[in-house]
Amino acid sequence: MLSWVRQQALQGYERLLRGEISGTPDHVAVIQDGNRRYATRQGDEATDGYHAGAETTEQLLNWCDELEIQELTLYAFSTENFDRPEDQQEALFDLIEDKLYEFADAERVHEGKVRIRAIGETQRLPERVTDAIRYAEDRTRGYDALHLNIALAYGGRAELLGAARDVSRDVAAGDLDPADIDADTVESYLYEGPVRDVDLILRTGGDERTSNFLPWHANGNEAAVFFCAPYWPEFRKVDFLRAIRTYENREDSWRTARARRALALVRAMGGAELDEAKRVLRRFRDHLPSSEREALGDPAEGELDPDPAAD
């Protein structure tokens, strides 16, 4: 009876959260932490925790499909994981290999047009894993409804250092003019991976750090971050909806800040800066408090009044 009541309460909370969400991020990146600690608490082997976490990953794909999220990046194996005991590494490699083949052949992947790609220093992985990567990538190459990026042998610092070395090499060889280097140039030297910048980075397991994960695509985009206590095998749909609500709240706060900065510029500047500030203000005015919106008047036609009291 008690479990039924809890289930009903959970479903009610899920409906409440779903009603509070008006939109979703395009790209979610997930640090799936806590598999080993979950297994220890259950009295199981670490490998059992990895398998339990893989079941949550499958559920996450369903939730992303339901919420029409366009890109998902999973931190499956970091460069630091090479320091783990060999038996744990081998168990992870076995699981990753099996899941890549399973996903590549799954009907829902093909029906949902999911494209699978691996990002990272995949040449460091065992041949059986790289074979599975090639199989999954080849089987889903033509799809684009949901991009599923699996970070394997991945480290954000190593990715940026590698890009810096490659840029330096091409400059020294005369193939690249330093004056032409911009953000797009640097991005072209990164691992082939995410299609979009990260909107939301999510970490389970209680640690509040992003652990060298997608620093260019996440931090450069000022991605929202959601940390939660459940270990990855315990992560539920309500936790995912709470993370998305955090993203929405952050986006609202960002738009309000943009509107207020634009309002300050409208009141302080003229010329080209004034035109740009008015454009931004028209775009984000609805995020200002009602008293500030009313003072501005209707921006749909004509000029915004930067300071009605000035007349």
N, C-alpha and C positions, 0 to 999 in steps of 0.2 A: 504493500500500500504506500509506504513511504517513498519507494523508488518511483512509483507512478506519479505521486504528487511532485516530486523533484523534476520528473520529465515534463510534466505539464507546465511547471514554473519556467523551466528552461525554454520550452517552446514559446511561451508567452513573452519572455524576455527577447527571444530571437525576433518575434514579430514586431516588438516595440523598436528594437534597433533598426530593423529593416525599414520601418516607417519613418525613422529619423534621417535616413540616408537618401539624399536626392540625386546623388551622382557617385561615380566611382573613379579611382585613379586608373590611368591607362597602363601603368607599369608598376608592379609590386615586386619587391625583392625580399627574400625570406632567408634568415639565418636559422636553421632548424636545430636548435641547441637543446641539450638535455636528454638525449637518447640513452647515454650510458648511466646517467644519474637515475633516470627512470628505471632502468633495469636493476640497478643496485638496490633501489628502494623496494622493488618487487622480489628481490632475492634471486634474480636471474643473471645470466651472463650478459656481457656488453653486447654481444651479437644479437641477443633477443631484443634488446632495446632498439637496435638499428632496424630490425624487421618490423617492430611495432611502429616506429617512425615512418617507415615506408608506406604503411597503411594510411597514416594521416596525410602523407603527400598525395596519395590517390584521391582522398576526399577533397584536398585543396584544389585539385584540378577541376573537380565538379563544381565547387563554389565559384571559382573564377569563370567557368563557363556560364553559370547561372547569372552572375553579376556583370557579364560581358566585359571582363577585364581583358585587355588586348595583349599584355605581355607579362610573363612571370619568370623571375630568375631565382633559382634555388642554389644555396651554398651547400653543395653536397660533399665536397672534399677540398680542404684548403691545403696550401703548401705546408702549413704547420702540421697537418695530419701525417706527414711522412715521418714525424718524430714519434708517432705512437708505436706500441709493440707490434711486431710483424704479424702476429696472429690476428690482431684487430684490423690491421690494414688489409690483410687477405680476405677477411670476412666482409669488409666494406667493398673491396673490389668485386667479390663474388656477387654481392647484393646489387651493386651498381650495374654490373654486366647483365644480370638477370632482368633488372627493371628496364634497362634500355631496350633489350629485345622484346620484353613484354609490352612496353609502351608503343614501340614501333609497329607491333602487330595488332594492337588493340583496336577494335571496331570504333570505339568512341573517339579515339585519336583521329582516325580517318574521317569519321562522320563529322567531327568538330573542326576539321581542317587545322590540326595542331602541328606546327613546325617545331621540331626538336633540334637544338644545337648545343654543342658543348663549348665552353669558353675556359681558357686557362692554358697552362703548360702541359697539354695533353700528351706530349711526347715523353713525359716522365712516367706515364702510367703503363701498366703491363699491357702486352700486345693484345691479350684477350679483351681488355676494356676498350682499347682503341678500335679494335675490330667491331665491337658493339656500338661504339660511337658512330663509326662510318655507316653501319647498317641503319641506325635510327635516323641519321641525317639524310641518307639517300632515300629512305622510305617516305620521308615527310617533306622533302625539299620543295615541292610545289605548293605547299599550304601557307596560309597567312592569316587565318582567323584568330589564332592564339599562338604567339611565339613563346615557346618554352625553352629557356636557356638554363643549362645545367652547368654550374661552376665546378670544374674538376681540376685538381692541382692548381687552384687559383689563389693568387695573392695580389691585392690591389697595389701594394708598394712595388712588387716585382713587375707588375704590368706597366706602371708609370716609369720605372727605371729602364725597362726594356725599350719603351718608346723614346725616352730621352737619349739612350745610346744609339738607337737607329737614326734619330734625327741628326745627332752629332756626326755620325758616320757619313750620312748623305751630304751634310754641309761640307765636311772635310773633302769629300770626293768631288765637290762642285756640282752635285746634282740638285742641291736645294739652296736657295738664297735665303739667308737669315731674315731679310726684310719681308719675306713672304710667309714666314711662319705665323700662324694664328691658331685659334682653337680648333678649327676644322682640320688643319694640318696635323696637329697633335693627335686628334681623334682617329685620323686615318692610320696612325702607327700603333694604335691599341689593338688588343685581341679582337678578332672578328666576333662580335657578340650582340649585345643589346641593340635593338633597333631604335629605342626611345630612351630618353633620360628617365631615371627612376623617380617616381612620384612618392612612393611610400616604401620605407625599409622597415621590416618587422623582425623582431628577435624574440624567441621563446626562451624559457629556462631561467629567467631572473636576472641575468647579467645585462647591464645597461652600457653597452659599447657595441660599435659596429664592426670591430675586428677586421679592419683592412679590407672591407667588402665594397667593391665598386666605388672607390673614392671619386673617380672622374664623373661617372654617370649619376651618382646619388648626391654627394656633397656639393658638387658643382651646380646641381640643379636645386640646392637647398631642399632636399626631399624631407617630407615629414617622417618622423621616426616613432615607432611604437614598440615599447618593451613590455613583456608580460611574464608572469611567474610560471604558468604551466610549462612542464616539459613538453617537447615536441609531440611525443605520442599521446599526450593529453589535450592537445590543442583542439578547440572546438569551433564550430561555425560562429557561435556568439563571440568568441575571441577575435575571429577574423572581422566580423562586423564592427566590433569596437575599434579595431585598428583603422578600418575605413572611416569610421566616424571621427577619429583623431585626425586623419588626413583632411577631411572636409572642414573641420574646425580650424585647422592650420591654414587652409586655403582662404577661408573667410577672413581670418585675421590678417593674412598677407594682403588681400584685396582692400581691406579697410586701411591698412597702413599706406598702400599705394595711393588711395583716394585722398588721405590726409596730406601726404607729401605733395600731391598735385595741387591741392587747395592752397597750401602754403606757397607754392610756386606761382599760382595764379595771382595771389595777393602781392607777391614780391617782385615779379619780373615782367618783362615786356618782350616784344619782338618774337623771334622764333621760339624762344623758351616758353613764352606765354602760350603760343599756339599748341605746342606739344603738351604742356601742362593741362590745357583745356581738353585736349583729346583724351588724356588719361583720366581726367576727372569725369568726363561724360561716361567713360567706360565703367568706372568703379563707384560712381556717386551713390548707387543703391546700397553700398556697404557702409556709408556714413550714418551716424545717428540721425533720427528724423529731424531734430532741430537744425542740424547743419544742412540737411537736404532742403528744408523749407527756406532757409536763408538764401540758398543759391537760386531758387526758382526753377523753372522748367528749362532744361538744357536742350530739349529736342530741336528748338528753332532759335536762331539768333545767337547772341553772345551770352556767356555766363557772366553774371554779376559777381565779381570777385569779392566785393565787400559792400553789401547793401547799405550799411550804416554810413558809408563814406559820402553819400549824397545828402 
